[in-house]
Every structure is written in structure tokens, then in C-alpha cells.
Amino acid sequence: MKTTVLYEAGYDEAMLGLSLSYNQPVSKMLAVARGLIEKGSSHVKFLESMIVWLDVTAPRFWWSQLDTYRHATKQSESTMHTLTTRKLTQDDFDATIPIGILSVINSYIGLGQLIHVKDILPESFLQRRIVCTSYKTLANMYTQRIDHKLPQWQEFLSAVAEGVKHPEFVRNNDI
């Protein structure tokens, strides 16, 4: 699994919007924002304006869990267009799969039988997607999944928290 923060936007706009509520200069809003974070999720609407684009390569089973969260968009490698363009190797999976299964998959790929490949493709198959989401969604994920039994969640959340410009907005466990 691999996660990279590609781009962030909306911090200045979120602080400007926050300043409207407090009738104070934008320069004082970071301290206000940090105080609101500590008050919990009903006080952090400004995080919805802070958008993050991520480049994530993760197993298929993890992507179905990510769909629990209301993130803006995701664009992915199309299995319809790419799955049968080359033979797969162990590097295409999050965990080692039996060589016999890999051989069967590759024989179907060689025959151009996309549906058969999709029918038997293990859930550990790695798929790359570009995800667009908000700081608020990332903070919710962090709170709900940092202690999840699947290690991919800790790996993803650690990479996000290390890669964003304002990790204190993601890591707070009260959101």
C-alpha cells in the first residue's frame, strides 16, 4: 500500500470563512481553529472547505471500506481497460497469492477473458486511485480507523497525517 498527498487547497478560504463568524482578522484564525478542533465535530465545519488530493495504491478490499466515507471523488485505474494488458506478478498484490492462482489468472489474461479474470481476482489485488476529500473526512477516518484491525488503515492514516500541511486537524481524536 502506498499513499501520497498530491495537493491541498482551501486553507486560506477556510480561515477567511472562520473569521467571518468571529469578526476577527484572518491572522488570528489558526489559534481559533485549533481551539474549535478540541471542542469536537460540531465545531469544525471549516474543515469541509479544506480539500486534499491523494494518490493511493491499495488492495481492493480496502477500497470497499473507504467507500464508507463521503469523500468527494475518486478516479481509478480501470480494470476494464487495463487488467488484461499484461501478465500479473506477485507485486500486483498486497499479499503473496498461491502461484497456481496467479497462473490461472495469467492464462485468462493471455486469452483476453476479462470477465474470468475479474471473477477470480483476489481481493488483495492492488489498485491505484486518485482520491479527492476534505480534512473533515480525513479527521473522521482517523478517529474511527486509527485502531482498526486491518493494518492498511494505520498505514494510510499515518501517511496522510505525515503528508498534509496541517496534521493537527487530522489527528485530533475528538472529531
LOMARMI-657806 format. One record per residue (C-alpha): residue in one letter; x, y, z. Coordinates in steps of 0.001 Angstrom, whole numbers, plus 500000, padded with zeros to 6 digits. Layout:
N
AXYZ
...
***
This chain:
175
M500000500000500000
K501220503477499167
T499694506881499920
T500955510256498729
V499423513674499347
L499344515319495918
Y497833518721496613
E495868520731499158
A493574523704498693
G491190525827500703
Y493127526647503865
D493101530414503281
E489444530309502264
A488523528222505324
M490298530679507628
L488574533618505903
G485197531956506394
L486021531244510015
S486997534890510533
L483502535923509452
S481994534005512358
Y484323535653514872
N484582539119513280
Q488337538965513740
P491301539169511376
V492259536053509433
S495692536160511090
K494091535086514400
M492116532183512971
L494695529400513270
A494520529675517054
V490709529786516878
A490677526757514581
R492867524769516975
G490507525626519824
L487495524520517789
I489168521218516942
E489391520458520655
K485636521105521049
G484695518285518672
S482992517591515362
S480080520007515679
H482560522922515715
V484775522109512735
K482676522972509694
F485664524946508361
L487485521616507741
E484966520834504999
S486476523698502961
M489997522294503144
I490406519833500268
V493136517210499796
W494017515119496744
L495685511776497462
D497375509191495248
V496624505814496851
T497570502302495807
A495655499856497989
P494108496393497900
R490581496049496584
F489212495027499998
W490439498317501473
W488747500394498766
S485364498941499654
Q485890500128503244
L486934503601502113
D483553503890500401
T482045504125503905
Y483234507733503945
R481716510578501991
H484699511739500003
A484325513994497013
T485594511856494140
K487946509091493169
Q489380508165489810
S490953504766489344
E492942502525487102
S490248500920485024
T490234497154485343
M488020497127482257
H490751498730480147
T493974497658481868
L493533494316483624
T494236492160480578
T497015494283479054
R499845492421480818
K500574489371482929
L500269489924486683
T503059489272489191
Q503196488961492965
D503990492715493068
D500434493388491891
F499069492092495208
D499183493295498792
A499959489754499981
T501555486747498323
I498969484670496485
P499376480999495570
I501346480584492353
G498615478314490960
I496005481070491266
L498390483548489655
S498970481092486793
V495222480658486207
I494704484438486237
N497531484907483758
S496184482176481486
Y492835484013481347
I494708487261480686
G496539485535477823
L493173484517476379
G491788488046476822
Q488993486775479090
L488390489830481255
I485261488517482979
H487021485312484090
V489962487356485397
K487609489615487359
D485708486586488691
I488793485072490339
L490887488168491068
P491915488107494763
E490824490980496986
S494497491709497704
F494905492992494121
L496381496499494304
Q494534499284492567
R495678502877492243
R493195505722492659
I493300509473492975
V491054510498495868
C489714513997496480
T488442514526500017
S488272517064502836
Y490180517475506053
K486936516821507925
T486511513433506227
L490156512574506899
A489723513532510561
N486658511288510797
M488598508435509219
Y491436508968511660
T489138508892514677
Q487239505828513508
R490014503758511898
I493361504506513559
D492946501431515777
H491274499288513103
K492283495629512908
L493372495987509273
P496947497377509244
Q496275499124505932
W494235501735507841
Q497121502626510142
E499455502779507153
F497086505030505191
L496290507344508106
S499937507677509126
A500917508582505564
V498115511151505363
A498972512721508732
E502653512893507768
G501900514341504335
V499310517067504956
K500203520648505851
H498039520680508990
P498269517235510633
E496826518620513870
F493494518977512045
V493555515292511035
R494957513644514163
N492570515080516735
N490602512135518115
D487578514182519133
I486297514858515605
***
